[in-house]
Amino acid sequence: MNEPTIQQLTEKIDQLTREQRWYKRTMVSGLLVAVAISLLGAMQVQVHTGEMVLKDPRNPSVTRISMGANAQTGSAAVNVHDSAGRIRITIGTEIGTDKPGILLLDQQGNHVQHIKQP
């Protein structure tokens, strides 16, 4: 009889493991795409110059995301606004260092927390 060798069995197991990993990645990617499409279908997205507005038809609140840049310092930021239009989160680069940072603000615009790269 022609029985498979240990080497052949090991190669077959490696091949099946790679195929299984590929199937898992494909399934997870497909699921993420389906979730993203369903979420975007439930929201109205409006894109304006330098900002994006997300509206949920089931909820009267609006989320606005804007971009800002300072030509003199070269810093750039993405701002997330609350339903009243106030900036609550800023993600960007720090002036002069270009290090990334996240800034959380309260309703009055005061810095609550500043997370930055050391």
PyMOL CGO cylinders between C-alpha atoms (Angstrom):
from pymol import cmd
from pymol.cgo import CYLINDER

trace = [
    CYLINDER, 0.00, 0.00, 0.00, 0.98, 3.61, -0.59, 0.3, 1, 1, 1, 1, 1, 1,
    CYLINDER, 0.98, 3.61, -0.59, 0.67, 5.24, 2.79, 0.3, 1, 1, 1, 1, 1, 1,
    CYLINDER, 0.67, 5.24, 2.79, 1.44, 8.96, 3.07, 0.3, 1, 1, 1, 1, 1, 1,
    CYLINDER, 1.44, 8.96, 3.07, 4.66, 9.95, 4.76, 0.3, 1, 1, 1, 1, 1, 1,
    CYLINDER, 4.66, 9.95, 4.76, 4.92, 12.26, 7.73, 0.3, 1, 1, 1, 1, 1, 1,
    CYLINDER, 4.92, 12.26, 7.73, 6.28, 14.96, 5.41, 0.3, 1, 1, 1, 1, 1, 1,
    CYLINDER, 6.28, 14.96, 5.41, 3.27, 14.66, 3.08, 0.3, 1, 1, 1, 1, 1, 1,
    CYLINDER, 3.27, 14.66, 3.08, 0.83, 14.78, 6.00, 0.3, 1, 1, 1, 1, 1, 1,
    CYLINDER, 0.83, 14.78, 6.00, 2.59, 17.84, 7.42, 0.3, 1, 1, 1, 1, 1, 1,
    CYLINDER, 2.59, 17.84, 7.42, 2.40, 19.62, 4.06, 0.3, 1, 1, 1, 1, 1, 1,
    CYLINDER, 2.40, 19.62, 4.06, -1.29, 18.75, 3.72, 0.3, 1, 1, 1, 1, 1, 1,
    CYLINDER, -1.29, 18.75, 3.72, -2.04, 20.09, 7.21, 0.3, 1, 1, 1, 1, 1, 1,
    CYLINDER, -2.04, 20.09, 7.21, -0.14, 23.31, 6.40, 0.3, 1, 1, 1, 1, 1, 1,
    CYLINDER, -0.14, 23.31, 6.40, -2.13, 23.70, 3.18, 0.3, 1, 1, 1, 1, 1, 1,
    CYLINDER, -2.13, 23.70, 3.18, -5.46, 23.14, 4.96, 0.3, 1, 1, 1, 1, 1, 1,
    CYLINDER, -5.46, 23.14, 4.96, -4.45, 25.60, 7.69, 0.3, 1, 1, 1, 1, 1, 1,
    CYLINDER, -4.45, 25.60, 7.69, -3.64, 28.28, 5.10, 0.3, 1, 1, 1, 1, 1, 1,
    CYLINDER, -3.64, 28.28, 5.10, -6.95, 27.68, 3.31, 0.3, 1, 1, 1, 1, 1, 1,
    CYLINDER, -6.95, 27.68, 3.31, -8.88, 27.87, 6.57, 0.3, 1, 1, 1, 1, 1, 1,
    CYLINDER, -8.88, 27.87, 6.57, -7.12, 31.14, 7.49, 0.3, 1, 1, 1, 1, 1, 1,
    CYLINDER, -7.12, 31.14, 7.49, -8.01, 32.56, 4.05, 0.3, 1, 1, 1, 1, 1, 1,
    CYLINDER, -8.01, 32.56, 4.05, -11.68, 31.52, 4.43, 0.3, 1, 1, 1, 1, 1, 1,
    CYLINDER, -11.68, 31.52, 4.43, -11.85, 33.13, 7.89, 0.3, 1, 1, 1, 1, 1, 1,
    CYLINDER, -11.85, 33.13, 7.89, -10.36, 36.39, 6.62, 0.3, 1, 1, 1, 1, 1, 1,
    CYLINDER, -10.36, 36.39, 6.62, -12.74, 36.40, 3.65, 0.3, 1, 1, 1, 1, 1, 1,
    CYLINDER, -12.74, 36.40, 3.65, -15.76, 35.79, 5.89, 0.3, 1, 1, 1, 1, 1, 1,
    CYLINDER, -15.76, 35.79, 5.89, -14.76, 38.48, 8.41, 0.3, 1, 1, 1, 1, 1, 1,
    CYLINDER, -14.76, 38.48, 8.41, -14.05, 40.98, 5.61, 0.3, 1, 1, 1, 1, 1, 1,
    CYLINDER, -14.05, 40.98, 5.61, -17.41, 40.23, 4.00, 0.3, 1, 1, 1, 1, 1, 1,
    CYLINDER, -17.41, 40.23, 4.00, -19.17, 40.64, 7.33, 0.3, 1, 1, 1, 1, 1, 1,
    CYLINDER, -19.17, 40.64, 7.33, -17.46, 44.00, 7.96, 0.3, 1, 1, 1, 1, 1, 1,
    CYLINDER, -17.46, 44.00, 7.96, -18.43, 45.22, 4.49, 0.3, 1, 1, 1, 1, 1, 1,
    CYLINDER, -18.43, 45.22, 4.49, -22.05, 44.13, 5.04, 0.3, 1, 1, 1, 1, 1, 1,
    CYLINDER, -22.05, 44.13, 5.04, -22.19, 45.93, 8.41, 0.3, 1, 1, 1, 1, 1, 1,
    CYLINDER, -22.19, 45.93, 8.41, -20.65, 49.10, 6.92, 0.3, 1, 1, 1, 1, 1, 1,
    CYLINDER, -20.65, 49.10, 6.92, -23.12, 49.10, 4.03, 0.3, 1, 1, 1, 1, 1, 1,
    CYLINDER, -23.12, 49.10, 4.03, -26.08, 48.61, 6.37, 0.3, 1, 1, 1, 1, 1, 1,
    CYLINDER, -26.08, 48.61, 6.37, -24.89, 51.41, 8.66, 0.3, 1, 1, 1, 1, 1, 1,
    CYLINDER, -24.89, 51.41, 8.66, -24.34, 53.79, 5.76, 0.3, 1, 1, 1, 1, 1, 1,
    CYLINDER, -24.34, 53.79, 5.76, -27.73, 52.83, 4.39, 0.3, 1, 1, 1, 1, 1, 1,
    CYLINDER, -27.73, 52.83, 4.39, -29.31, 53.81, 7.70, 0.3, 1, 1, 1, 1, 1, 1,
    CYLINDER, -29.31, 53.81, 7.70, -27.52, 57.17, 7.77, 0.3, 1, 1, 1, 1, 1, 1,
    CYLINDER, -27.52, 57.17, 7.77, -27.57, 60.10, 5.47, 0.3, 1, 1, 1, 1, 1, 1,
    CYLINDER, -27.57, 60.10, 5.47, -24.08, 61.29, 4.62, 0.3, 1, 1, 1, 1, 1, 1,
    CYLINDER, -24.08, 61.29, 4.62, -23.47, 64.76, 3.24, 0.3, 1, 1, 1, 1, 1, 1,
    CYLINDER, -23.47, 64.76, 3.24, -19.99, 65.81, 2.20, 0.3, 1, 1, 1, 1, 1, 1,
    CYLINDER, -19.99, 65.81, 2.20, -19.14, 69.50, 1.98, 0.3, 1, 1, 1, 1, 1, 1,
    CYLINDER, -19.14, 69.50, 1.98, -15.81, 71.22, 1.45, 0.3, 1, 1, 1, 1, 1, 1,
    CYLINDER, -15.81, 71.22, 1.45, -13.69, 70.27, 4.42, 0.3, 1, 1, 1, 1, 1, 1,
    CYLINDER, -13.69, 70.27, 4.42, -16.46, 68.53, 6.39, 0.3, 1, 1, 1, 1, 1, 1,
    CYLINDER, -16.46, 68.53, 6.39, -18.75, 65.53, 6.46, 0.3, 1, 1, 1, 1, 1, 1,
    CYLINDER, -18.75, 65.53, 6.46, -22.19, 65.49, 8.09, 0.3, 1, 1, 1, 1, 1, 1,
    CYLINDER, -22.19, 65.49, 8.09, -23.73, 62.21, 9.30, 0.3, 1, 1, 1, 1, 1, 1,
    CYLINDER, -23.73, 62.21, 9.30, -27.49, 62.14, 9.94, 0.3, 1, 1, 1, 1, 1, 1,
    CYLINDER, -27.49, 62.14, 9.94, -29.44, 59.23, 11.38, 0.3, 1, 1, 1, 1, 1, 1,
    CYLINDER, -29.44, 59.23, 11.38, -33.09, 59.41, 10.25, 0.3, 1, 1, 1, 1, 1, 1,
    CYLINDER, -33.09, 59.41, 10.25, -34.20, 57.72, 13.50, 0.3, 1, 1, 1, 1, 1, 1,
    CYLINDER, -34.20, 57.72, 13.50, -32.35, 60.22, 15.69, 0.3, 1, 1, 1, 1, 1, 1,
    CYLINDER, -32.35, 60.22, 15.69, -32.54, 64.02, 15.38, 0.3, 1, 1, 1, 1, 1, 1,
    CYLINDER, -32.54, 64.02, 15.38, -28.88, 64.48, 16.35, 0.3, 1, 1, 1, 1, 1, 1,
    CYLINDER, -28.88, 64.48, 16.35, -26.28, 65.22, 13.70, 0.3, 1, 1, 1, 1, 1, 1,
    CYLINDER, -26.28, 65.22, 13.70, -22.58, 64.37, 13.78, 0.3, 1, 1, 1, 1, 1, 1,
    CYLINDER, -22.58, 64.37, 13.78, -20.26, 66.70, 11.93, 0.3, 1, 1, 1, 1, 1, 1,
    CYLINDER, -20.26, 66.70, 11.93, -16.63, 65.91, 11.14, 0.3, 1, 1, 1, 1, 1, 1,
    CYLINDER, -16.63, 65.91, 11.14, -14.46, 68.74, 9.87, 0.3, 1, 1, 1, 1, 1, 1,
    CYLINDER, -14.46, 68.74, 9.87, -10.85, 69.13, 8.83, 0.3, 1, 1, 1, 1, 1, 1,
    CYLINDER, -10.85, 69.13, 8.83, -8.57, 71.98, 9.74, 0.3, 1, 1, 1, 1, 1, 1,
    CYLINDER, -8.57, 71.98, 9.74, -5.02, 72.96, 8.88, 0.3, 1, 1, 1, 1, 1, 1,
    CYLINDER, -5.02, 72.96, 8.88, -2.66, 75.74, 9.82, 0.3, 1, 1, 1, 1, 1, 1,
    CYLINDER, -2.66, 75.74, 9.82, -0.57, 76.75, 6.80, 0.3, 1, 1, 1, 1, 1, 1,
    CYLINDER, -0.57, 76.75, 6.80, 1.93, 78.68, 8.96, 0.3, 1, 1, 1, 1, 1, 1,
    CYLINDER, 1.93, 78.68, 8.96, 2.77, 75.77, 11.28, 0.3, 1, 1, 1, 1, 1, 1,
    CYLINDER, 2.77, 75.77, 11.28, 1.97, 72.86, 8.98, 0.3, 1, 1, 1, 1, 1, 1,
    CYLINDER, 1.97, 72.86, 8.98, -0.26, 71.20, 11.58, 0.3, 1, 1, 1, 1, 1, 1,
    CYLINDER, -0.26, 71.20, 11.58, -3.48, 69.47, 10.54, 0.3, 1, 1, 1, 1, 1, 1,
    CYLINDER, -3.48, 69.47, 10.54, -6.48, 68.15, 12.46, 0.3, 1, 1, 1, 1, 1, 1,
    CYLINDER, -6.48, 68.15, 12.46, -9.78, 66.33, 12.15, 0.3, 1, 1, 1, 1, 1, 1,
    CYLINDER, -9.78, 66.33, 12.15, -12.48, 67.67, 14.46, 0.3, 1, 1, 1, 1, 1, 1,
    CYLINDER, -12.48, 67.67, 14.46, -15.60, 65.86, 15.67, 0.3, 1, 1, 1, 1, 1, 1,
    CYLINDER, -15.60, 65.86, 15.67, -18.46, 68.21, 16.58, 0.3, 1, 1, 1, 1, 1, 1,
    CYLINDER, -18.46, 68.21, 16.58, -21.39, 67.54, 18.91, 0.3, 1, 1, 1, 1, 1, 1,
    CYLINDER, -21.39, 67.54, 18.91, -25.04, 68.12, 17.99, 0.3, 1, 1, 1, 1, 1, 1,
    CYLINDER, -25.04, 68.12, 17.99, -24.71, 71.81, 18.99, 0.3, 1, 1, 1, 1, 1, 1,
    CYLINDER, -24.71, 71.81, 18.99, -21.78, 72.30, 16.60, 0.3, 1, 1, 1, 1, 1, 1,
    CYLINDER, -21.78, 72.30, 16.60, -19.08, 72.53, 19.28, 0.3, 1, 1, 1, 1, 1, 1,
    CYLINDER, -19.08, 72.53, 19.28, -15.76, 70.78, 18.70, 0.3, 1, 1, 1, 1, 1, 1,
    CYLINDER, -15.76, 70.78, 18.70, -15.50, 67.92, 21.21, 0.3, 1, 1, 1, 1, 1, 1,
    CYLINDER, -15.50, 67.92, 21.21, -12.64, 65.80, 19.82, 0.3, 1, 1, 1, 1, 1, 1,
    CYLINDER, -12.64, 65.80, 19.82, -9.59, 66.89, 17.83, 0.3, 1, 1, 1, 1, 1, 1,
    CYLINDER, -9.59, 66.89, 17.83, -7.22, 64.37, 16.28, 0.3, 1, 1, 1, 1, 1, 1,
    CYLINDER, -7.22, 64.37, 16.28, -4.17, 65.82, 14.62, 0.3, 1, 1, 1, 1, 1, 1,
    CYLINDER, -4.17, 65.82, 14.62, -0.53, 66.76, 14.71, 0.3, 1, 1, 1, 1, 1, 1,
    CYLINDER, -0.53, 66.76, 14.71, 0.98, 69.08, 17.28, 0.3, 1, 1, 1, 1, 1, 1,
    CYLINDER, 0.98, 69.08, 17.28, 2.32, 72.43, 16.18, 0.3, 1, 1, 1, 1, 1, 1,
    CYLINDER, 2.32, 72.43, 16.18, 6.06, 72.38, 15.62, 0.3, 1, 1, 1, 1, 1, 1,
    CYLINDER, 6.06, 72.38, 15.62, 6.65, 68.71, 16.43, 0.3, 1, 1, 1, 1, 1, 1,
    CYLINDER, 6.65, 68.71, 16.43, 4.32, 66.92, 14.00, 0.3, 1, 1, 1, 1, 1, 1,
    CYLINDER, 4.32, 66.92, 14.00, 3.66, 64.37, 16.76, 0.3, 1, 1, 1, 1, 1, 1,
    CYLINDER, 3.66, 64.37, 16.76, 0.14, 62.91, 16.69, 0.3, 1, 1, 1, 1, 1, 1,
    CYLINDER, 0.14, 62.91, 16.69, -2.27, 63.85, 19.44, 0.3, 1, 1, 1, 1, 1, 1,
    CYLINDER, -2.27, 63.85, 19.44, -5.90, 63.55, 20.54, 0.3, 1, 1, 1, 1, 1, 1,
    CYLINDER, -5.90, 63.55, 20.54, -7.61, 66.37, 22.39, 0.3, 1, 1, 1, 1, 1, 1,
    CYLINDER, -7.61, 66.37, 22.39, -10.89, 65.90, 24.25, 0.3, 1, 1, 1, 1, 1, 1,
    CYLINDER, -10.89, 65.90, 24.25, -12.93, 69.03, 25.06, 0.3, 1, 1, 1, 1, 1, 1,
    CYLINDER, -12.93, 69.03, 25.06, -15.92, 69.65, 27.32, 0.3, 1, 1, 1, 1, 1, 1,
    CYLINDER, -15.92, 69.65, 27.32, -19.08, 71.58, 26.35, 0.3, 1, 1, 1, 1, 1, 1,
    CYLINDER, -19.08, 71.58, 26.35, -17.38, 74.91, 27.12, 0.3, 1, 1, 1, 1, 1, 1,
    CYLINDER, -17.38, 74.91, 27.12, -14.38, 74.11, 24.93, 0.3, 1, 1, 1, 1, 1, 1,
    CYLINDER, -14.38, 74.11, 24.93, -12.01, 73.46, 27.83, 0.3, 1, 1, 1, 1, 1, 1,
    CYLINDER, -12.01, 73.46, 27.83, -9.36, 70.76, 27.44, 0.3, 1, 1, 1, 1, 1, 1,
    CYLINDER, -9.36, 70.76, 27.44, -10.48, 67.68, 29.36, 0.3, 1, 1, 1, 1, 1, 1,
    CYLINDER, -10.48, 67.68, 29.36, -7.70, 65.33, 28.28, 0.3, 1, 1, 1, 1, 1, 1,
    CYLINDER, -7.70, 65.33, 28.28, -4.75, 65.57, 25.93, 0.3, 1, 1, 1, 1, 1, 1,
    CYLINDER, -4.75, 65.57, 25.93, -3.33, 62.29, 24.70, 0.3, 1, 1, 1, 1, 1, 1,
    CYLINDER, -3.33, 62.29, 24.70, -0.05, 62.69, 22.86, 0.3, 1, 1, 1, 1, 1, 1,
    CYLINDER, -0.05, 62.69, 22.86, 2.92, 60.72, 21.70, 0.3, 1, 1, 1, 1, 1, 1,
    CYLINDER, 2.92, 60.72, 21.70, 5.82, 60.93, 24.19, 0.3, 1, 1, 1, 1, 1, 1,
]
cmd.load_cgo(trace, "trace")
